[in-house]
Structures are given as structure tokens and as C-alpha cells.
């Protein structure tokens, strides 16, 4: 019985490892991320790979919740449930992924830092526009008063995420009515970005990704 459970767990981990590799392949084709060279892509992915993985696993095209249940610890299961509860559509998923990937603090040059910042701001504004448009399609009685409050968009994504490393805030570039949906999505990204998540995912995939990062480097080189 115990042997069967270990075998099942090992198989589930291997499947999730393949999901990780599929995620890396997919993000390399992200509309904005794809314009950068391999070296710049890899530098960013070294820092955000687990964020992309968690976002994709929670929104995978088929239901893999049983794999998550078998392999993830309580913390990761909670993170996955929070992300899955957002029920993001394909447009939201693409824009959220762009926000994760376009990180100027990992730029290899000043030019790439500028490009990454611009792409992140555009994605944030586009996400705000999309959420606002979706809000307008809802029946009036479903709109909460909080959804009518205006906020400034165009702020750097790093400031939105509010992770452990801060950056200097720049002036907003656009202002729109921001529905509560946008706030929920950005809070979801903050949940994904928790540094502890990286340690938890590494522990889960320890047979594939070593603590010293060598195996991850191999994956990035090959994919």
C-alpha cells in the first residue's frame, strides 16, 4: 500500500516536472517576452520561474488538481486554491504573465530595462482596460459601489507587487476607473510572488531541480 502511494507520488511529481518545462516553453512565446534575447530571458526566468509555474498550474487547460493535492504541501495548495478561485480567462492570463516576466530589475542593459518597464506598464494599463470593459458588460445590479472608485494605472509593476525588494515609484501614465476585479488580480500576483513559494516548489520538485540551481540552468539552456 505504502509502496503504491510512493510510486503514485513519484509519477505525479514527474508529470508536474513536465508541466514546468511546458510552462517555460510557453512563456518564451509570450508576445512581449519573446522579443528579448535568450540571455535576457534566462536572467529573468531564473528569478520568476516559480511564479510562472504556479500561475500556469492553477489555470492549466485540463484539471490537474489531483496532482496538486498529491504533491503540494498545505501552503502551496492554499496558494493554488487562491489563484484558481480568480477564474482568469486567457486574456487575463496572458497579461498577468507579461507582468510577471517584464521585470526591469533583472535587465542586462539600460535599454532592456526601459523596454521591460514600458511593457509592464502597458500590460497593467491593458489589464485595467479589460477589467473595466468586462465590468460594463455586467448587469447594473451586480456592480458593487467599490468598483466605481478611480485609481491611477501605469505605476510600475514592481510597486504593485510589493515584494521584498522595493523600487522607486514613477509618475502614473494613465488613469481609469478600476473595477474590484483588477485589484483581485493584482493581489493574486502578490500571492504568487511570495518568496517562500520558490522554496516550496523547489522542495516539491527536488528530484528535478536541485537546491544549487544547476538543474534549473540545464532546463533553461535546453528549452
VEXMAR-441140 format. One record per residue (C-alpha): x, y, z. Coordinates in Angstrom, 2 decimals. Layout:
! residues N
     east    north       up
        X        Y        Z
...
This chain:
! residues 223
     east    north       up
     0.00     0.00     0.00
     2.72     2.46     1.05
     4.83     1.45    -1.94
     1.93     2.17    -4.28
     1.47     5.60    -2.69
     5.17     6.39    -3.15
     5.02     5.27    -6.78
     1.91     7.38    -7.40
     3.55    10.40    -5.75
     6.71     9.96    -7.81
     4.70     9.76   -11.02
     2.74    12.88   -10.07
     5.98    14.79    -9.43
     7.32    13.72   -12.82
     4.14    14.95   -14.50
     4.40    18.31   -12.72
     8.03    18.49   -13.82
     6.87    18.13   -17.41
     4.31    20.86   -16.72
     7.17    23.11   -15.55
     9.05    22.51   -18.78
     5.90    23.19   -20.80
     5.44    26.45   -18.86
     8.95    27.61   -19.71
     8.37    26.83   -23.39
     5.08    28.73   -23.32
     6.39    31.86   -21.61
     9.20    32.14   -24.15
     6.42    32.73   -26.70
     4.80    35.49   -24.65
     4.11    38.37   -27.04
     6.39    40.83   -25.22
     8.89    38.49   -23.61
     9.66    36.85   -26.95
    11.36    39.97   -28.33
    14.21    39.67   -25.85
    17.30    37.59   -26.47
    17.88    34.25   -24.84
    20.33    35.64   -22.28
    17.85    38.25   -21.07
    15.00    35.74   -20.96
    17.05    33.31   -18.90
    18.14    36.00   -16.46
    14.51    36.87   -15.76
    13.34    33.26   -15.61
    15.99    32.44   -13.01
    14.06    34.72   -10.67
    10.41    34.27   -11.71
    10.15    30.69   -12.99
     8.17    29.55    -9.95
     5.67    32.42   -10.36
     5.01    31.39   -13.96
     4.73    27.76   -12.88
     2.18    28.43   -10.14
     0.09    30.72   -12.34
     0.02    28.16   -15.15
    -0.62    25.11   -12.95
    -3.57    26.84   -11.28
    -5.01    27.64   -14.72
    -3.94    24.57   -16.70
    -6.07    23.62   -19.69
    -7.05    20.34   -18.07
    -7.85    19.65   -14.43
    -4.65    18.62   -12.63
    -5.94    19.33    -9.14
    -5.35    15.70    -8.15
    -1.63    16.12    -8.90
    -1.52    19.29    -6.83
    -3.29    17.51    -3.99
    -0.75    14.66    -4.01
     2.43    16.69    -4.41
     1.93    20.13    -2.88
     2.22    20.92     0.79
    -0.51    22.79     2.64
     0.97    26.19     1.80
     1.15    25.55    -1.95
    -2.32    24.03    -2.01
    -3.65    27.20    -0.39
    -1.81    29.37    -2.94
    -3.17    27.28    -5.81
    -6.71    27.50    -4.48
    -6.46    31.28    -4.17
    -5.20    31.65    -7.75
    -7.69    29.17    -9.17
   -10.54    30.99    -7.41
    -9.78    34.05    -9.57
   -11.01    32.09   -12.61
    -8.86    34.07   -15.03
    -9.61    33.92   -18.74
    -6.97    33.62   -21.47
    -6.58    37.37   -21.92
    -6.11    37.95   -18.20
    -3.69    35.03   -18.01
    -1.56    36.45   -20.82
    -1.44    39.93   -19.29
    -0.67    38.63   -15.81
     2.12    36.53   -17.25
     3.53    39.61   -19.00
     3.55    41.44   -15.67
     5.49    38.59   -14.09
     8.01    38.40   -16.93
     8.67    42.06   -17.72
    10.83    42.92   -14.74
    13.26    45.77   -15.26
    15.25    44.95   -12.11
    16.56    41.86   -13.91
    17.55    43.71   -17.08
    21.01    43.12   -18.52
    21.25    46.62   -20.00
    19.70    50.07   -19.66
    17.92    49.65   -22.99
    16.33    46.38   -21.93
    15.37    47.89   -18.56
    13.47    50.63   -20.38
    11.74    48.13   -22.65
    10.76    45.88   -19.76
     9.35    48.79   -17.78
     7.33    50.00   -20.77
     5.91    46.55   -21.47
     4.97    46.09   -17.80
     3.19    49.45   -17.67
     1.35    48.77   -20.93
     0.25    45.36   -19.67
    -1.02    46.89   -16.43
    -3.00    49.54   -18.31
    -4.33    46.91   -20.74
    -5.43    44.73   -17.84
    -7.20    47.71   -16.29
    -8.96    48.48   -19.58
   -10.01    44.86   -19.99
   -11.36    44.58   -16.44
   -13.27    47.84   -16.93
   -14.76    46.60   -20.22
   -15.80    43.33   -18.59
   -17.41    45.29   -15.77
   -19.52    47.28   -18.24
   -20.99    44.05   -19.61
   -22.34    43.03   -16.21
   -25.94    43.82   -15.21
   -26.07    47.10   -13.20
   -27.32    45.35   -10.07
   -24.17    43.22    -9.97
   -21.80    46.20    -9.80
   -20.56    46.89    -6.30
   -20.02    50.53    -5.27
   -16.33    49.82    -4.67
   -15.92    49.09    -8.35
   -16.62    52.71    -9.24
   -13.62    54.14    -7.39
   -10.95    55.56    -9.71
    -7.30    54.61    -9.24
    -4.17    55.53   -11.12
    -2.80    52.97   -13.51
     0.54    52.88   -15.23
     2.50    52.55   -11.98
     5.49    50.23   -12.12
     4.52    46.60   -11.69
     7.20    46.09    -9.06
     5.44    48.63    -6.84
     2.11    46.87    -7.42
     3.57    43.54    -6.34
     5.15    44.93    -3.16
     7.56    42.04    -2.72
    10.62    42.06    -0.51
    12.70    44.28    -2.81
    11.35    47.77    -3.42
    11.88    50.16    -6.31
    11.46    53.84    -6.92
     7.95    54.84    -7.93
     7.47    56.86   -11.10
     4.58    59.06   -12.14
     1.36    57.33   -13.30
     0.90    57.35   -17.06
    -2.86    56.80   -17.21
    -5.98    56.93   -15.08
    -9.04    54.73   -15.45
   -11.99    53.58   -13.41
   -10.65    50.38   -11.89
   -13.07    47.58   -11.04
   -12.57    45.40    -8.00
   -11.60    42.65   -10.44
    -8.30    44.39   -11.20
    -7.47    44.65    -7.52
    -8.17    40.96    -7.03
    -5.93    40.00    -9.94
    -3.05    42.13    -8.67
    -3.44    40.69    -5.18
    -3.32    37.27    -6.80
     0.04    38.16    -8.35
     1.35    39.21    -4.95
     0.31    35.82    -3.62
     2.13    34.07    -6.46
     5.26    36.16    -5.91
     5.84    35.23    -2.27
     9.47    34.17    -1.99
     8.54    31.22     0.21
     6.69    29.79    -2.80
    10.01    29.24    -4.57
    11.35    27.17    -1.70
     8.11    25.16    -1.56
     8.12    24.46    -5.31
    11.81    23.50    -5.21
    11.09    21.10    -2.36
     8.22    19.57    -4.31
    10.32    19.15    -7.46
    13.59    18.36    -5.68
    14.10    15.28    -7.85
    14.25    17.58   -10.88
    15.50    20.93    -9.56
    18.48    20.88    -7.22
    18.94    23.43    -4.44
    22.05    24.88    -6.07
    20.06    25.70    -9.21
    22.22    23.65   -11.58
    19.33    21.55   -12.85
    17.25    24.68   -13.46
    20.12    26.13   -15.50
    20.12    22.97   -17.60
    16.38    23.25   -18.17
    16.67    26.91   -19.21
    19.52    26.08   -21.57
    17.67    23.24   -23.29
    14.19    24.77   -23.55
